[in-house]
Amino acid sequence: MRKMPFAWLLLPCLLPTSAFAGEPLAALPPVPVPDNNVQTPAKIELGKILYFDPRLSGDGTTSCASCHTPKLGWGDGNALSIGYPGTVHWRNSQTILNVAYLNKWFWTGSAATLEAQAKGAITGPLAQNMNTGLAEERMRQVPAYAKMFKDVFNSAPSFDNALMAIAAFERTVVSKNVPFDRYMKGEKNALGAAAVKGMELFQGKAGCVQCHSGAMLTEQGYHNLGVPVNKSFASDLQRQIAMRERIKAKGIPEAEFLSFDRDPGHYLDTKKAEDKGTFRTPTLRELKYTGPYMHNGVFATLDAVIDFYNRGGDDDPFGTKSPLIKPLNLTKDEKAALRAFLESLSGDEILVAAPDIPDYAVLPFPLQPTYR
């Protein structure tokens, strides 16, 4: 995948800054596209239909759009994701807005490509719980898919090519008409005085830019912020089951994971003690549409997030809280200015109508090569 000229994604490490050496804030550049999955209108259209098709789930009821819904900021609008029917999730459902600009995906950065992220979500037991072979056979029983895959990939429907098409569609879901971007391109009246003051605080006293830098306003590093536990997790047995099953699947011994009262984050992938409770820094773009905030959706408003950082975060039982998290001592007016700047990072709402999903058809036997 082509490297991007900047870095990027939770809400900000609003921190006092010392010697910042990250990427400067910038407007979004053109969408980066990997050489092995070039964009074409036909591929994007196929990906859009697959994105909304619930047949790419085990029980045929859950599509990508179920947890990443356009009218809900391309998330699901809940503090903790709804998950696959019969289960629930223990993390917040992240937006797919601007995912084309990332260089790692999921809250812990465990997917190295957008195509791999799509595979992880579709096959994950808490998301779409789909068997790849079954997905392929379902698509091959849809004549419209047989034709579209033939036109786009010169092949019968395959799971790997479906991932390519979905990723191609997702790379079109990007910010538009963002006041911050217009300001950075020279339109100085695009931001009001409060937002300009907030940007100064963001890069200065509040120190947010230490983690939220570049055009995507994230360096994509990993940090433990001392985020409080979502209370619903403590009282919801199904969320505890979901988290513990995933922790066990990652190879963490039962004697250890039964002691966790919260998500250990990036530690699940690295098994390094210093990574306990750390999560990839999320983008701050489109915050207007993408709440609740944090990996566990514990904060419903931007004001609550700013207050959290202003007090220097909360307690951390893992002992890995970032030294960057310190009380900011922002005044009421400074917090309002910072919020005004954060709000300027959202543009026009990106809405996409659900397409018509093509029907199955009874195919003749023996099956013709057209479908296989």
VODO-678837 format. One record per residue (C-alpha): residue in one letter; y, z, x. Coordinates in steps of 0.2 Angstrom, whole numbers, padded with zeros to 4 digits, always signed. Layout:
BEGIN
aYZX
...
This chain:
BEGIN
m+0000+0000+0000
r+0017-0004+0006
k+0026+0011+0013
m+0042+0017+0004
p+0058+0020+0013
f+0060+0037+0006
a+0051+0052-0001
w+0048+0061-0018
l+0041+0077-0038
l+0040+0102-0049
l+0058+0106-0052
p+0068+0109-0036
c+0066+0121-0022
l+0083+0126-0026
l+0086+0134-0009
p+0099+0139+0004
t+0099+0124+0016
s+0101+0126+0035
a+0097+0110+0045
f+0091+0097+0032
a+0082+0083+0040
g+0075+0074+0025
e+0079+0058+0017
p+0097+0057+0009
l+0099+0056-0009
a+0099+0038-0015
a+0098+0026-0030
l+0080+0019-0034
p+0076+0004-0024
p+0065-0011-0031
v+0048-0005-0037
p+0035-0005-0022
v+0020-0015-0026
p+0004-0015-0016
d-0002-0031-0008
n-0020-0029-0016
n-0013-0027-0034
v+0001-0039-0036
q+0010-0039-0053
t+0008-0053-0066
p+0014-0053-0084
a-0004-0056-0090
k-0011-0042-0079
i+0003-0030-0085
e-0001-0035-0103
l-0019-0031-0101
g-0015-0015-0093
k-0004-0010-0107
i-0017-0013-0120
l-0030-0003-0110
y-0018+0011-0107
f-0017+0013-0126
d-0036+0010-0129
p-0045+0026-0134
r-0062+0018-0131
l-0059+0022-0112
s-0064+0040-0116
g-0081+0047-0119
d-0079+0050-0138
g-0068+0035-0141
t-0053+0046-0147
t-0043+0049-0131
s-0032+0036-0122
c-0021+0037-0107
a-0007+0038-0120
s-0014+0053-0128
c-0008+0064-0114
h+0006+0052-0107
t+0015+0047-0123
p+0031+0037-0122
k+0040+0046-0135
l+0036+0063-0126
g+0043+0058-0110
w+0027+0050-0105
g+0019+0067-0105
d+0011+0076-0120
g+0026+0088-0123
n+0016+0104-0121
a+0017+0118-0108
l-0001+0115-0104
s-0010+0099-0108
i-0020+0096-0123
g-0035+0090-0113
y-0051+0081-0119
p-0057+0086-0137
g-0068+0101-0136
t-0059+0107-0120
v-0041+0111-0115
h-0032+0109-0098
w-0024+0123-0088
r-0010+0112-0080
n+0005+0103-0087
s+0003+0085-0091
q+0014+0076-0079
t+0025+0061-0084
i+0021+0043-0078
l+0039+0039-0077
n+0042+0032-0060
v+0025+0035-0053
a+0026+0018-0045
y+0037+0026-0031
l+0025+0040-0026
n+0013+0040-0011
k+0001+0053-0019
w-0003+0058-0037
f-0008+0073-0047
w-0001+0090-0045
t-0010+0093-0029
g-0008+0075-0022
s-0027+0073-0023
a-0026+0054-0027
a-0021+0042-0014
t-0017+0027-0025
l-0011+0025-0042
e-0027+0016-0046
a-0037+0031-0040
q-0026+0042-0051
a-0031+0031-0066
k-0049+0033-0061
g-0048+0052-0059
a-0040+0054-0076
i-0052+0042-0086
t-0067+0050-0078
g-0061+0068-0077
p-0070+0080-0089
l-0054+0088-0095
a-0045+0071-0098
q-0055+0056-0104
n-0072+0061-0099
m-0078+0043-0098
n-0093+0036-0089
t-0088+0021-0079
g-0103+0011-0084
l-0101+0014-0102
a-0082+0010-0101
e-0087-0007-0094
e-0100-0011-0107
r-0087-0006-0121
m-0074-0018-0114
r-0087-0032-0112
q-0091-0031-0131
v-0073-0035-0135
p-0071-0054-0135
a-0052-0053-0132
y-0055-0042-0116
a-0068-0055-0110
k-0055-0068-0111
m-0040-0058-0104
f-0051-0052-0089
k-0056-0070-0086
d-0038-0076-0086
v-0032-0062-0075
f-0046-0058-0063
n-0058-0073-0065
s-0072-0061-0070
a-0080-0052-0084
p-0072-0035-0089
s-0075-0022-0075
f-0070-0004-0073
d-0062-0007-0056
n-0051-0021-0063
a-0047-0011-0078
l-0039+0002-0066
m-0029-0012-0057
a-0022-0018-0074
i-0018+0000-0080
a-0009+0003-0063
a+0000-0013-0064
f+0007-0008-0082
e+0012+0009-0076
r+0022+0002-0062
t+0033-0005-0075
v+0038+0012-0082
v+0053+0015-0072
s+0070+0023-0075
k+0084+0012-0082
n+0103+0015-0083
v+0103+0031-0074
p+0121+0039-0071
f+0116+0046-0054
d+0110+0028-0048
r+0126+0020-0054
y+0136+0033-0045
m+0126+0030-0029
k+0129+0012-0031
g+0148+0014-0031
e+0152+0017-0049
k+0161+0033-0046
n+0166+0037-0064
a+0147+0037-0069
l+0147+0056-0065
g+0159+0069-0072
a+0167+0082-0062
a+0154+0095-0066
a+0140+0084-0061
v+0148+0079-0044
k+0151+0098-0041
g+0133+0100-0045
m+0127+0087-0033
e+0137+0096-0019
l+0128+0112-0024
f+0112+0103-0024
q+0114+0098-0006
g+0123+0113-0001
k+0123+0131-0007
a+0108+0129-0019
g+0098+0119-0005
c+0088+0109-0018
v+0088+0094-0006
q+0077+0103+0006
c+0063+0098-0005
h+0070+0086-0018
s+0076+0072-0007
g+0077+0053-0006
a+0078+0041-0020
m+0064+0050-0030
l+0071+0067-0026
t+0055+0074-0019
e+0048+0074-0001
q+0031+0076-0009
g+0027+0091+0001
y+0017+0106-0004
h+0026+0123-0008
n+0022+0140-0017
l+0037+0144-0027
g+0031+0160-0034
v+0030+0153-0052
p+0024+0166-0065
v+0008+0164-0074
n+0009+0155-0091
k+0004+0169-0103
s-0006+0158-0114
f-0018+0155-0099
a-0021+0174-0098
s-0026+0175-0117
d-0035+0158-0119
l-0053+0158-0114
q-0054+0139-0115
r-0041+0137-0102
q-0049+0150-0090
i-0066+0140-0093
a-0057+0124-0089
m-0049+0130-0073
r-0065+0139-0066
e-0076+0124-0070
r-0064+0113-0059
i-0062+0126-0046
k-0081+0127-0044
a-0082+0108-0044
k-0071+0108-0029
g-0083+0119-0020
i-0075+0136-0021
p-0088+0150-0021
e-0089+0159-0038
a-0086+0176-0029
e-0069+0169-0024
f-0063+0160-0039
l-0067+0174-0051
s-0054+0184-0043
f-0040+0171-0046
d-0028+0175-0060
r-0019+0159-0058
d-0021+0141-0051
p-0024+0140-0033
g-0016+0123-0032
h-0018+0112-0016
y-0030+0125-0009
l-0044+0117-0020
d-0043+0101-0009
t-0040+0108+0008
k-0049+0125+0007
k-0035+0132+0019
a-0028+0149+0015
e-0010+0144+0018
d-0012+0131+0004
k-0016+0144-0010
g-0004+0142-0024
t+0005+0127-0017
f+0009+0111-0027
r+0016+0094-0023
t+0035+0094-0026
p+0038+0084-0041
t+0052+0072-0045
l+0068+0077-0054
r+0071+0061-0062
e+0071+0060-0081
l+0071+0079-0083
k+0079+0076-0100
y+0063+0070-0107
t+0049+0078-0097
g+0050+0097-0101
p+0042+0109-0101
y+0043+0111-0082
m+0032+0117-0067
h+0014+0114-0064
n+0010+0126-0079
g+0024+0122-0090
v+0030+0140-0090
f+0049+0136-0091
a+0054+0127-0107
t+0072+0123-0102
l+0082+0118-0086
d+0092+0134-0088
a+0076+0144-0086
v+0072+0134-0071
i+0089+0137-0063
d+0088+0155-0067
f+0071+0156-0059
y+0077+0149-0042
n+0093+0158-0043
r+0084+0175-0042
g+0073+0169-0028
g+0057+0165-0038
d+0044+0178-0044
d+0030+0187-0036
d+0016+0178-0027
p-0001+0187-0026
f-0008+0173-0013
g+0005+0178+0000
t+0010+0160+0003
k+0027+0160-0005
s+0038+0148+0004
p+0052+0156+0015
l+0064+0143+0008
i+0064+0152-0009
k+0078+0165-0008
p+0091+0172-0020
l+0105+0159-0022
n+0119+0170-0029
l+0125+0155-0040
t+0139+0160-0052
k+0138+0155-0071
d+0150+0140-0068
e+0139+0134-0053
k+0123+0135-0063
a+0132+0125-0077
a+0137+0112-0064
l+0120+0111-0056
r+0113+0108-0073
a+0125+0094-0076
f+0120+0085-0060
l+0101+0087-0065
e+0105+0080-0082
s+0113+0065-0073
l+0096+0060-0066
s+0090+0054-0083
g+0094+0037-0090
d+0089+0027-0105
e+0074+0033-0114
i+0059+0022-0110
l+0050+0018-0125
v+0035+0006-0127
a+0027+0003-0144
a+0008+0005-0145
p+0000-0013-0145
d-0013-0019-0156
i-0030-0014-0149
p-0043-0029-0150
d-0059-0026-0160
y-0077-0026-0155
a-0087-0040-0160
v-0106-0042-0163
l-0111-0054-0149
p-0125-0067-0149
f-0141-0064-0140
p-0145-0068-0127
l-0127-0064-0121
q-0118-0078-0114
p-0110-0078-0096
t-0093-0078-0104
y-0095-0060-0109
r-0105-0054-0093
